[in-house]
Amino acid sequence: MELDGDAQEMFSVDRTMTFMFALPVQVVAQLLGIPKASFGDVMAWLGDYGAAAAAAATGIPALTAELLARGDHGAQALFELVMKIRRDSQQCGPLLHALANEARRVGCDDETDVVVNAIGYLVQGYVAMASLIGSTLLALARQPALRTQVVADPTLLRPLIQEVLRCDPVTNSTFRFMARDAEIAGHMVRQGEMIIVLLAAANRDPALNPDPDRFDITRADRKFLEFGAGVHACPAEKFAPLIVEVAVAHLLRRGLPFEQLESSLTYAASGHVRTPLFKR
């Protein structure tokens, strides 16, 4: 694995953070057909676009002209790169090809729609998958006995990730805008007004999950709202946890310094997404 460096070298906290951000993006990038030579640029563009988009939507971080300009440049560069790949049948990767085929199947022949959805996979890889890797590592760092169990039985990783998604979700909250005037929970909400949906609170509603504050990887009939539902459900519901599972399993094998994670923990500035950052 190219991101691994020297296989004999102990993983550091800083290398762990680099790995958790880079791996999901590089996996998605390869599936789209993006050449390895462009990976560095793609990471930078995603970072600029993500910061600007978060600032514009939530005010965190504060939106500045410079941040907006960098975000605009990142978005345009990503669009031009993926559009170029989409139009090259030799370079177009299997994920991009599958997205185009599915779009045609449902009657969407607009190349722009295909390309922006492909970029959406990259954005989620950079933010959501990296965040879920970090939160899963934190769960293992905070519960040494659980970590011992998972090391002894790697099949426990999958339910562990599912419980992290329920108990410490990446998307702490999200927002929607009213299409028309309506009454919600006894309150009149007007067309165009924003509603903030607290997914983390909903995941811990006892009506959804009994004994909701207990972290239990053996929980039966676990329910969580991270990936949405219906026609707008996240298409990476199976894909994203699989990448996270592979990443965490690899870090467990490489001897990650779990005892240093808590002391180096901060969170990225965000109004809605919980992204652990580990910096020494």
SERO-4910 file (N, C-alpha, C, O; in steps of 0.05 Angstrom, whole numbers):
BEGIN
 pado doro    nc1    nc2    nc3   cac1   cac2   cac3    cc1    cc2    cc3    oc1    oc2    oc3
  Met    A     17    -24      0      0      0      0     18     25      0     34     29     18
  Glu    A     15     42    -20     33     64    -24     31     84     -1     51     97      6
  Leu    A      8     87     11      5    106     33     18     97     59     21    112     78
  Asp    A     26     72     59     36     59     83     65     67     90     73     67    113
  Gly    A     80     74     69    109     80     74    124     55     81    119     34     70
  Asp    A    143     58     99    160     36    108    143     17    125    133     24    146
  Ala    A    140     -8    116    123    -28    130    134    -34    157    120    -44    174
  Gln    A    160    -29    162    172    -35    188    170    -12    207    175    -16    231
  Glu    A    163     11    198    162     35    214    135     37    230    114     31    218
  Met    A    137     44    255    113     48    272     97     71    261    107     92    254
  Phe    A     70     67    261     53     89    252     53    111    274     50    105    297
  Ser    A     55    136    265     53    158    283     25    170    283      9    163    265
  Val    A     19    188    301     -7    201    302    -11    218    276    -32    217    264
  Asp    A     10    232    268      8    249    244      4    232    219    -13    239    202
  Arg    A     18    210    217     14    193    194    -14    180    193    -25    176    172
  Thr    A    -24    175    217    -51    164    219    -71    184    206    -89    175    191
  Met    A    -69    209    213    -88    229    202    -85    232    172   -104    234    158
  Thr    A    -60    232    162    -55    233    133    -68    209    120    -81    212     99
  Phe    A    -65    186    131    -75    161    120   -106    162    119   -118    154     99
  Met    A   -119    171    141   -148    169    142   -161    188    123   -184    183    114
  Phe    A   -148    210    115   -159    228     95   -152    219     67   -169    220     49
  Ala    A   -128    209     63   -119    203     36   -130    177     25   -137    176      1
  Leu    A   -133    157     42   -141    130     31   -169    131     18   -171    122     -5
  Pro    A   -190    142     31   -216    141     17   -216    157     -9   -228    148    -29
  Val    A   -203    180     -9   -202    196    -34   -188    181    -56   -197    181    -79
  Gln    A   -166    169    -49   -150    155    -70   -165    130    -81   -163    124   -105
  Val    A   -180    116    -63   -196     94    -73   -217    103    -92   -220     92   -114
  Val    A   -232    124    -85   -253    134   -102   -241    146   -128   -252    142   -149
  Ala    A   -219    160   -125   -206    172   -149   -198    151   -169   -203    154   -193
  Gln    A   -187    129   -159   -179    107   -178   -204     95   -191   -203     88   -215
  Leu    A   -225     92   -176   -249     80   -187   -262     99   -208   -276     89   -226
  Leu    A   -257    125   -206   -268    144   -226   -250    145   -250   -259    154   -272
  Gly    A   -225    137   -247   -206    139   -270   -186    162   -267   -172    167   -286
  Ile    A   -185    175   -245   -166    197   -241   -138    186   -238   -133    168   -222
  Pro    A   -119    197   -254    -92    186   -253    -78    193   -226    -84    213   -214
  Lys    A    -60    175   -218    -46    179   -193    -31    206   -191    -28    218   -170
  Ala    A    -21    215   -214     -7    240   -215    -24    264   -206    -13    285   -199
  Ser    A    -50    261   -207    -68    283   -200    -78    281   -171    -93    298   -162
  Phe    A    -71    260   -156    -82    256   -130    -76    279   -111    -94    288    -96
  Gly    A    -52    290   -112    -45    312    -94    -62    337   -100    -72    350    -82
  Asp    A    -65    343   -126    -82    366   -133   -111    361   -124   -124    380   -114
  Val    A   -121    337   -128   -149    331   -121   -153    335    -91   -173    346    -83
  Met    A   -134    326    -75   -136    330    -46   -138    360    -39   -154    368    -22
  Ala    A   -121    376    -51   -121    404    -46   -147    418    -55   -158    434    -40
  Trp    A   -156    411    -78   -181    422    -88   -205    415    -71   -222    431    -65
  Leu    A   -205    390    -62   -227    381    -44   -227    396    -18   -248    404     -8
  Gly    A   -203    400     -7   -201    415     18   -211    444     15   -225    454     32
  Asp    A   -203    457     -7   -212    485    -11   -242    486    -16   -256    503     -5
  Tyr    A   -252    468    -33   -281    468    -38   -297    462    -13   -317    476     -8
  Gly    A   -288    442      2   -303    434     26   -304    457     47   -325    462     59
  Ala    A   -282    471     51   -281    493     70   -300    515     61   -314    526     78
  Ala    A   -299    522     35   -316    544     25   -346    536     27   -362    553     34
  Ala    A   -352    511     20   -380    502     20   -391    503     49   -413    511     53
  Ala    A   -375    493     68   -384    493     96   -388    521    106   -407    527    120
  Ala    A   -369    539     99   -371    567    108   -396    580     96   -410    595    110
  Ala    A   -401    575     70   -424    588     58   -450    578     69   -470    594     72
  Ala    A   -451    552     77   -476    541     86   -481    546    116   -504    549    124
  Thr    A   -460    546    132   -463    546    161   -449    570    175   -455    575    198
  Gly    A   -432    584    161   -417    605    174   -393    595    190   -380    611    204
  Ile    A   -387    569    189   -364    558    203   -347    542    183   -356    522    172
  Pro    A   -322    551    178   -310    576    187   -322    600    174   -339    598    157
  Ala    A   -314    623    183   -325    648    172   -318    650    142   -296    645    134
  Leu    A   -338    657    127   -335    659     98   -320    685     91   -329    707     98
  Thr    A   -298    683     77   -283    706     68   -281    705     37   -286    685     25
  Ala    A   -274    728     25   -271    729     -4   -249    710    -13   -252    697    -34
  Glu    A   -228    708      2   -206    690     -5   -215    661     -4   -209    645    -22
  Leu    A   -229    654     17   -238    626     20   -258    619     -2   -257    597    -13
  Leu    A   -275    638     -9   -295    633    -30   -281    630    -57   -289    613    -73
  Ala    A   -260    646    -62   -246    644    -87   -231    618    -90   -231    605   -111
  Arg    A   -219    609    -68   -205    583    -68   -225    560    -72   -219    541    -87
  Gly    A   -248    562    -59   -268    542    -63   -279    540    -91   -283    519   -102
  Asp    A   -283    564   -103   -292    565   -131   -271    553   -150   -278    538   -168
  His    A   -246    559   -145   -225    547   -162   -223    517   -159   -220    503   -178
  Gly    A   -226    508   -133   -225    479   -129   -248    464   -142   -244    443   -154
  Ala    A   -272    476   -140   -296    463   -152   -293    462   -183   -299    442   -195
  Gln    A   -283    484   -194   -280    485   -224   -259    466   -233   -262    452   -254
  Ala    A   -237    464   -218   -215    446   -226   -224    417   -225   -218    401   -242
  Leu    A   -239    410   -203   -249    383   -201   -269    376   -224   -268    355   -235
  Phe    A   -286    396   -230   -306    391   -251   -292    387   -278   -299    368   -293
  Glu    A   -272    403   -284   -258    401   -310   -243    375   -312   -243    362   -333
  Leu    A   -230    366   -290   -215    341   -291   -234    317   -295   -229    300   -312
  Val    A   -256    316   -279   -274    293   -281   -289    293   -308   -294    272   -319
  Met    A   -296    316   -318   -309    318   -344   -291    308   -366   -299    294   -385
  Lys    A   -265    315   -365   -246    306   -385   -244    275   -384   -243    262   -405
  Ile    A   -243    264   -360   -242    235   -357   -267    221   -368   -266    201   -381
  Arg    A   -290    234   -362   -316    222   -371   -317    220   -401   -329    201   -411
  Arg    A   -305    239   -415   -306    240   -444   -284    223   -458   -283    221   -482
  Asp    A   -267    210   -441   -246    193   -452   -253    164   -445   -249    156   -422
  Ser    A   -262    149   -464   -272    122   -459   -249    104   -449   -254     84   -435
  Gln    A   -224    111   -455   -202     94   -446   -194    100   -417   -184     83   -403
  Gln    A   -200    124   -408   -192    132   -381   -215    130   -361   -210    126   -337
  Cys    A   -240    131   -370   -264    130   -353   -264    105   -335   -264     83   -346
  Gly    A   -263    109   -309   -262     87   -291   -289     73   -287   -309     83   -295
  Pro    A   -289     50   -273   -314     34   -270   -335     48   -255   -359     45   -261
  Leu    A   -328     64   -234   -349     78   -219   -362    100   -236   -386    103   -235
  Leu    A   -345    115   -251   -356    136   -268   -373    124   -290   -394    135   -298
  His    A   -364    102   -301   -379     88   -322   -406     78   -311   -426     81   -325
  Ala    A   -406     67   -287   -431     57   -275   -450     80   -269   -474     78   -273
  Leu    A   -440    103   -260   -457    126   -255   -470    136   -281   -494    142   -281
  Ala    A   -454    136   -303   -465    145   -328   -487    126   -338   -508    134   -348
  Asn    A   -482    100   -335   -502     80   -344   -527     82   -327   -549     80   -339
  Glu    A   -525     86   -301   -548     88   -284   -564    114   -291   -589    114   -291
  Ala    A   -550    135   -297   -563    160   -304   -579    156   -330   -602    166   -332
  Arg    A   -568    143   -349   -582    137   -374   -607    120   -369   -628    124   -381
  Arg    A   -603    101   -351   -625     82   -345   -650     97   -334   -673     89   -340
  Val    A   -645    118   -319   -668    132   -307   -675    157   -323   -691    174   -314
  Gly    A   -664    159   -347   -672    181   -365   -657    207   -363   -666    228   -372
  Cys    A   -633    206   -350   -617    230   -347   -593    228   -366   -575    211   -362
  Asp    A   -593    245   -387   -571    244   -407   -552    267   -404   -535    272   -421
  Asp    A   -554    282   -382   -538    306   -378   -511    298   -366   -509    289   -344
  Glu    A   -489    302   -381   -463    295   -372   -456    311   -346   -442    300   -329
  Thr    A   -465    335   -344   -459    351   -321   -469    338   -295   -456    338   -275
  Asp    A   -493    327   -296   -505    314   -273   -488    290   -265   -483    285   -241
  Val    A   -478    275   -284   -461    252   -278   -436    260   -265   -427    249   -245
  Val    A   -423    281   -276   -397    290   -266   -400    301   -238   -383    295   -221
  Val    A   -420    318   -232   -422    329   -205   -429    307   -185   -420    310   -162
  Asn    A   -443    287   -192   -448    265   -174   -423    249   -169   -418    239   -146
  Ala    A   -406    246   -189   -380    233   -186   -363    248   -166   -350    237   -149
  Ile    A   -363    275   -169   -347    292   -151   -359    290   -123   -344    291   -103
  Gly    A   -385    286   -120   -397    282    -94   -385    258    -79   -381    259    -55
  Tyr    A   -379    236    -94   -365    214    -82   -338    222    -70   -330    214    -48
  Leu    A   -323    239    -85   -297    248    -76   -300    265    -51   -285    262    -32
  Val    A   -320    283    -51   -324    301    -29   -330    285     -4   -320    290     18
  Gln    A   -348    265     -6   -355    248     16   -331    231     26   -328    226     50
  Gly    A   -314    223      7   -290    208     15   -272    225     31   -260    216     51
  Tyr    A   -269    250     23   -251    269     37   -262    276     65   -246    278     84
  Val    A   -287    279     68   -299    288     93   -311    264    109   -301    258    131
  Ala    A   -331    252     98   -347    232    114   -332    207    120   -331    198    143
  Met    A   -319    195    100   -305    170    105   -281    174    123   -275    158    141
  Ala    A   -266    196    119   -244    203    136   -253    207    165   -241    197    184
  Ser    A   -276    220    168   -287    225    195   -295    199    208   -290    196    232
  Leu    A   -307    181    193   -316    156    205   -291    139    212   -292    125    233
  Ile    A   -270    139    197   -246    125    205   -236    136    231   -229    121    250
  Gly    A   -235    163    233   -225    175    258   -242    169    282   -232    163    304
  Ser    A   -269    169    279   -287    164    301   -285    134    310   -288    128    333
  Thr    A   -281    117    291   -278     88    297   -252     83    312   -252     68    331
  Leu    A   -231     97    304   -206     94    319   -208    105    347   -197     93    366
  Leu    A   -223    127    351   -228    137    377   -243    118    395   -237    114    418
  Ala    A   -263    105    383   -279     85    399   -260     62    408   -263     53    431
  Leu    A   -242     54    391   -223     33    399   -203     43    420   -195     28    437
  Ala    A   -194     68    417   -175     80    436   -187     82    464   -174     78    484
  Arg    A   -213     89    465   -227     94    490   -235     68    504   -242     68    528
  Gln    A   -235     46    490   -244     20    501   -224     -2    495   -227    -17    476
  Pro    A   -202     -3    510   -181    -22    505   -191    -51    504   -181    -67    488
  Ala    A   -210    -58    521   -220    -85    521   -234    -92    495   -231   -114    484
  Leu    A   -249    -72    484   -262    -76    458   -241    -79    436   -244    -95    418
  Arg    A   -220    -63    438   -198    -64    419   -186    -92    418   -180   -103    397
  Thr    A   -182   -103    442   -171   -130    444   -189   -151    430   -180   -169    416
  Gln    A   -215   -147    434   -235   -165    421   -233   -163    391   -233   -183    377
  Val    A   -232   -139    381   -232   -134    352   -207   -145    339   -207   -156    317
  Val    A   -184   -141    353   -159   -151    342   -160   -182    341   -150   -194    322
  Ala    A   -172   -194    361   -174   -223    361   -195   -234    341   -192   -256    330
  Asp    A   -215   -218    335   -236   -226    317   -244   -202    299   -262   -187    305
  Pro    A   -230   -199    276   -234   -176    258   -262   -175    247   -270   -154    237
  Thr    A   -278   -196    248   -306   -195    238   -323   -176    256   -345   -168    248
  Leu    A   -313   -169    279   -327   -150    297   -325   -121    287   -339   -104    297
  Leu    A   -307   -116    268   -303    -89    258   -328    -78    246   -335    -55    250
  Arg    A   -342    -95    231   -366    -85    217   -388    -75    236   -397    -53    233
  Pro    A   -396    -91    256   -416    -81    275   -405    -58    292   -420    -41    301
  Leu    A   -379    -57    297   -367    -35    311   -371     -9    295   -380     11    307
  Ile    A   -366     -9    270   -370     15    253   -399     23    252   -405     46    253
  Gln    A   -417      3    251   -446      9    251   -454     23    277   -470     41    277
  Glu    A   -442     14    300   -449     26    325   -437     54    328   -449     72    340
  Val    A   -414     58    316   -402     85    316   -420    104    300   -425    126    308
  Leu    A   -430     94    277   -448    110    261   -473    118    276   -485    139    272
  Arg    A   -482    100    294   -506    106    310   -499    125    333   -514    144    338
  Cys    A   -478    119    347   -472    132    373   -456    158    369   -459    176    385
  Asp    A   -439    159    349   -422    182    345   -421    188    315   -401    186    302
  Pro    A   -444    196    304   -446    198    274   -429    220    263   -424    240    276
  Val    A   -420    216    238   -405    236    223   -423    261    219   -414    283    225
  Thr    A   -447    256    209   -465    279    204   -481    284    229   -502    272    234
  Asn    A   -470    301    246   -484    307    272   -511    320    267   -530    315    282
  Ser    A   -512    337    247   -537    350    239   -536    357    210   -515    357    198
  Thr    A   -559    362    198   -560    370    170   -582    391    168   -597    396    188
  Phe    A   -586    403    145   -606    423    142   -622    419    117   -612    409     97
  Arg    A   -647    428    118   -665    426     95   -680    453     93   -681    468    113
  Phe    A   -691    459     70   -705    484     66   -734    477     58   -739    458     43
  Met    A   -753    492     69   -781    487     64   -789    493     35   -783    515     25
  Ala    A   -801    474     22   -811    478     -5   -836    495     -6   -843    508    -25
  Arg    A   -851    494     17   -876    509     19   -882    513     48   -871    499     66
  Asp    A   -900    531     54   -909    535     82   -921    509     93   -935    494     79
  Ala    A   -915    502    118   -926    478    130   -923    480    160   -907    496    171
  Glu    A   -938    463    174   -936    461    203   -921    436    210   -927    414    201
  Ile    A   -900    439    227   -883    417    236   -882    418    266   -873    437    278
  Ala    A   -891    396    278   -891    394    308   -905    418    321   -895    428    341
  Gly    A   -926    427    309   -942    449    320   -931    477    314   -942    496    325
  His    A   -911    478    298   -899    505    291   -903    510    261   -898    492    244
  Met    A   -911    534    254   -912    541    226   -885    549    216   -871    565    227
  Val    A   -877    536    194   -852    542    181   -857    551    153   -873    539    138
  Arg    A   -845    573    145   -851    586    119   -833    576     97   -810    566    102
  Gln    A   -843    578     73   -827    570     49   -800    584     49   -798    608     54
  Gly    A   -779    568     44   -752    579     43   -738    579     69   -713    583     69
  Glu    A   -751    576     91   -738    575    117   -722    549    121   -730    528    111
  Met    A   -701    552    136   -683    528    141   -692    513    166   -700    525    186
  Ile    A   -691    487    164   -696    469    187   -670    454    192   -659    441    174
  Ile    A   -660    455    216   -636    439    224   -646    413    236   -660    413    256
  Val    A   -637    391    224   -645    364    233   -622    352    249   -600    348    238
  Leu    A   -627    346    274   -606    335    292   -606    305    290   -619    291    306
  Leu    A   -590    295    272   -588    266    267   -577    252    292   -585    230    299
  Ala    A   -557    264    304   -544    251    328   -564    247    350   -564    226    363
  Ala    A   -582    267    354   -602    264    375   -623    243    367   -631    227    384
  Ala    A   -630    242    342   -650    222    333   -639    194    336   -654    176    344
  Asn    A   -613    190    331   -601    164    334   -602    154    363   -602    130    368
  Arg    A   -604    173    382   -605    165    410   -633    168    422   -637    169    446
  Asp    A   -653    170    404   -680    170    413   -688    141    422   -685    123    406
  Pro    A   -697    137    447   -704    110    455   -726     97    439   -729     73    440
  Ala    A   -741    113    425   -762    102    407   -749     88    383   -761     71    370
  Leu    A   -724     96    377   -710     85    354   -691     62    363   -689     42    350
  Asn    A   -677     67    385   -658     48    396   -661     46    426   -655     65    440
  Pro    A   -670     24    437   -672     21    466   -645     24    480   -624     17    468
  Asp    A   -645     36    504   -621     41    519   -600     55    501   -578     44    496
  Pro    A   -607     78    490   -592     89    468   -564    100    475   -548    102    457
  Asp    A   -559    106    500   -533    117    508   -512     95    513   -489    101    518
  Arg    A   -520     70    511   -502     48    515   -488     41    488   -502     36    469
  Phe    A   -462     41    488   -447     33    464   -444      3    464   -431     -9    481
  Asp    A   -457    -10    444   -459    -39    444   -457    -49    415   -475    -46    400
  Ile    A   -435    -62    409   -431    -71    381   -448    -96    376   -450   -105    353
  Thr    A   -460   -108    397   -477   -131    393   -507   -123    392   -524   -140    392
  Arg    A   -512    -97    391   -539    -86    392   -556    -99    370   -548   -100    347
  Ala    A   -580   -109    377   -598   -121    358   -615    -99    345   -623    -80    358
  Asp    A   -621   -102    319   -639    -84    305   -630    -55    308   -647    -37    313
  Arg    A   -605    -50    303   -593    -23    306   -605     -5    284   -607    -14    260
  Lys    A   -612     19    291   -622     39    271   -607     65    274   -602     75    296
  Phe    A   -600     76    251   -587    102    251   -593    116    224   -601    103    205
  Leu    A   -589    143    224   -599    159    202   -577    171    185   -582    189    169
  Glu    A   -553    162    188   -530    174    175   -533    175    144   -526    195    132
  Phe    A   -544    154    133   -546    152    103   -573    160     92   -577    157     68
  Gly    A   -591    170    108   -617    178     98   -633    154     90   -628    131     98
  Ala    A   -654    159     74   -672    138     65   -687    147     40   -686    170     32
  Gly    A   -700    127     28   -717    134      4   -700    141    -20   -677    133    -23
  Val    A   -712    157    -38   -699    164    -63   -674    181    -59   -657    182    -77
  His    A   -672    194    -36   -648    211    -31   -628    197    -12   -611    211     -1
  Ala    A   -631    171     -9   -612    157      8   -584    159     -4   -580    159    -28
  Cys    A   -564    159     13   -536    161      4   -529    136    -11   -533    114     -2
  Pro    A   -518    138    -36   -511    115    -52   -487    100    -41   -481     78    -50
  Ala    A   -473    111    -21   -449     98    -10   -454     84     16   -436     79     32
  Glu    A   -479     76     21   -487     64     46   -470     39     52   -463     33     75
  Lys    A   -464     23     31   -448     -1     35   -419      4     28   -401     -7     40
  Phe    A   -415     21      9   -388     26     -2   -371     40     20   -348     32     24
  Ala    A   -381     61     32   -366     77     52   -357     60     76   -333     61     83
  Pro    A   -376     46     90   -367     30    113   -346      9    105   -329      2    121
  Leu    A   -348     -2     81   -328    -22     72   -300    -10     71   -281    -22     80
  Ile    A   -298     14     59   -272     28     58   -262     33     86   -238     30     92
  Val    A   -279     42    104   -272     48    131   -262     22    145   -243     22    160
  Glu    A   -276      0    140   -269    -26    152   -241    -34    143   -225    -43    160
  Val    A   -235    -31    118   -209    -39    107   -187    -21    120   -166    -30    127
  Ala    A   -193      5    121   -173     24    132   -167     18    161   -144     18    169
  Val    A   -188     14    177   -184     10    206   -170    -17    211   -153    -19    228
  Ala    A   -178    -37    196   -165    -64    198   -135    -61    192   -118    -73    206
  His    A   -128    -45    172   -100    -42    165    -85    -27    188    -63    -35    195
  Leu    A    -97     -7    199    -84      8    220    -80     -9    245    -60     -6    259
  Leu    A    -99    -26    250    -97    -44    273    -73    -63    269    -58    -69    288
  Arg    A    -69    -73    245    -47    -90    239    -20    -76    241      0    -88    247
  Arg    A    -20    -50    235      5    -35    234     14    -23    261     34     -9    262
  Gly    A     -1    -29    282      8    -20    308      4      9    313     22     23    323
  Leu    A    -20     19    308    -26     47    313    -23     54    342    -32     39    359
  Pro    A    -12     78    349     -9     85    377    -35     95    389    -38    120    393
  Phe    A    -53     77    395    -80     85    405    -78    102    430    -95    120    434
  Glu    A    -59     97    447    -57    111    473    -51    141    469    -54    157    487
  Gln    A    -43    149    445    -36    177    439    -59    192    426    -58    216    423
  Leu    A    -80    178    417   -101    191    402   -117    211    418   -121    234    409
  Glu    A   -125    204    442   -142    221    458   -127    247    465   -139    269    463
  Ser    A   -102    245    472    -87    269    479    -81    288    456    -75    311    460
  Ser    A    -83    277    431    -77    294    408   -102    302    393   -101    313    371
  Leu    A   -126    297    405   -151    300    392   -161    329    391   -160    343    412
  Thr    A   -169    338    368   -185    363    364   -206    356    343   -206    334    332
  Tyr    A   -224    374    338   -244    370    318   -243    393    298   -238    416    305
  Ala    A   -248    386    272   -248    407    252   -271    426    257   -293    418    266
  Ala    A   -267    451    251   -289    471    254   -311    465    234   -307    465    210
  Ser    A   -335    460    244   -358    453    227   -383    456    243   -384    451    267
  Gly    A   -404    465    229   -430    467    242   -446    442    242   -466    440    256
  His    A   -437    422    226   -454    398    223   -439    372    223   -451    351    230
  Val    A   -413    372    216   -398    347    213   -377    344    235   -363    363    241
  Arg    A   -376    320    246   -356    315    267   -332    301    254   -333    277    246
  Thr    A   -310    316    252   -286    305    239   -263    305    260   -252    327    265
  Pro    A   -256    282    271   -233    282    290   -207    288    275   -202    279    253
  Leu    A   -190    304    289   -164    310    278   -144    302    300   -147    308    323
  Phe    A   -122    289    291   -102    280    310    -76    294    303    -65    290    281
  Lys    A    -67    312    321    -43    327    315    -25    328    340    -34    335    362
  Arg    A      0    321    336     19    322    359     34    348    359     51    353    376
***
